[in-house]
Amino acid sequence: MFLCLGVSVMAFVLTTLVPGDPALANLGDRASSDPQAVRLYREHFGLDKPVPVQYVVYLNNLLHGDLGESEQSRRAVRIDLAEYIPATAELAVSSMVLSILLGVTLGVVAALRRNRLTDQIIRVVSLGGMSTPQFWLALVALYVFFFKLNWVPGSGRLDAIVLPPPHLTGLYTIDALAAGQFDVFFNSLQHLILPACVLAAFNMGLFTRFTRSAVLEVLENDYVRTARAKGLPELTVVFRHVLRAASPPIVTVVGLAFGNVMTGTVLVENIFAWPGIGQYSYRSATGLDLTAIVGVMLFVAIVYILVNMVVDILYAVIDPRVGLA
Amino acid sequence: MSTAAALSNPVSSAWRRIPGAWRQPLTLIGLVVVAAWLVVAALSPWIAPYDPLAQSPHLYQAPSSAHLLGTDELGRDVFSRVLWGARISIPLAMLLVVLAFLIGGTLGGLAGYLGGWVEELVMRGADFVFAVPTILLAMAVVAALGPGLFHAVLAVVLVSWPGHARVVRGLVRTIMQSEYVAVGRLLGSPTYRALAVDVLPNIAGPVSVLAALETGNAILLLSALSFLGLGARPPDPEWGSMVSTGAQHFEAWWIGVFPGIAIVSIVLAFNFLGDSLRDAFDPKTIIKARGA
């Protein structure tokens, strides 16, 4: 709660420091030369009041679930967000799943093959994922798989001729499955796979590094040696004994990595013309749309806090020694 | 573990482990690549075959012996622009890591040493920054101040100080509570001596790891902002904005691909360095080496 308030203050202060005049940025040339129009615009958005008053008004609206009105789309930021969030959620969740599966697997393998060739190769791959600019990776992937090979469709969430499935969750893959429209499902999956993979690269690397060091630490314990001495199959040792004990740090880093995904979506959504909040926030930032930026920041911060609360709860589930204080 | 070992300053053993880290082939590769880019950044006016801003009638030329990496949409030599790009990205990234460390390290050191409300204030501030994705915050800062390379640097400093603050605070707290500092105090040595002899050298290791990793991340974030048009402005041979130009000329892939490879190579090199330094400075491996 305190954190939310802090984020709202910080985001608000930041965006009111704008030296560029949002009225001039959004009204267009002819309107901004008309003082009457500029005055009306300022009054409409409350920009004529002193800054602290603006903030109090904003905070009051916020408590009523009102994020204000976007100066670009002329709609409530809440409605804008509701429209764009499902697209980002679909992309972010699928990339997270991908990076966790890949990262944890590679990390475990690297730890088991410590300092051998496999470990070195995985080290290069994982650090490579963390070192590649996502905007560049997205472009190269688009060039190779769409432009040259034509394996995947280009941008957007669906082909232009395909109608979105009936709205249920806003996640096209799930909605299509629920409606039994398998052609739509496969189309949306084809559109999803490339941006999701690009987005997963950074976190895949991160999870690999963390899993490796967490597993290495556990492997040295006596009970792992005992399990092996008992003649348990290696897979059982890894899954039942090692991975469970190694999971708290991995779960923590997964929670923190949520921020990386949001950073990635801004870039990846722009390149793949993915209509999510990443693209929305970029448009808002370039359009000096302060209400919209503050709204996005606030929303993302709340999700981040929620995700990390879930992580804390998971901690207690994984490790019985941790109580839910 | 003997009492003497428990009371000795762990820093000396950490430094002794560094030569071991250098024997890793990837560390060596990282070091060589970083050094090579530093040389390129220093000498680019002399080694670049063309003026990075000079336009020519040879537009969209594929890589050839005359233009190693081809030419762009204004007939500029991509190879020369990539070389000059090192002069922009590397010094700026290092500058902002130093700035972020000075701010974050000071705040984190104060928080760890003083505790109380100072610590509360600094760490809550760090939490705010952590809760908002870096690029969103940086975008807001740049949008607020106006696009430009200098503003982009400020924005990245603003989002990266908390990492340093957290590390330094944690280290200062652990070290100030450790037995060898307590022994020093019992023997009557002043606080500044504890800070200078025990705290500073122990911070140096982890901080150098963080600096190496952060330099790579700083280059990534700066180029991302430039790619979005919020950092360097078009004629500048900045890697991120060159990739952005390449995105508009898909058929001429060399315009965008090579600056990207430049970014990958230097960031990867910094990450190789950081990764092996981390192994050397990991307190757990140090304790293990001492037989605990």
Interface residues (C-beta under 8 A of the other chain):
Chain A: F2 L3 G6 V7 M10 A11 L14 T15 L17 V18 P19 G20 Q120 R123 V124 L127 G128 M130 S131 T132 P133 Q134 F135 W136 L139 V140 Y143 F147 R209 S213 E217 L256 G259 N260 M262 T263 V266 L267 N270 I271 S281 Y282 A285 T286 L288 I293 V296 M297 V300 A301 Y304 I305
Chain B: P25 L26 R124 G125 D127 F128 F130 A131 V132 P133 T134 I135 L136 L137 M139 A140 V141 V142 A143 A144 L145 G146 G216 L220 S223 A224 F227 L228 G229 L230 G240 V243 S244 G246 A247 F250 W253 G256 V257 G260 I263 V264 V267 L268 F270 N271 F272 D275 D282 K284
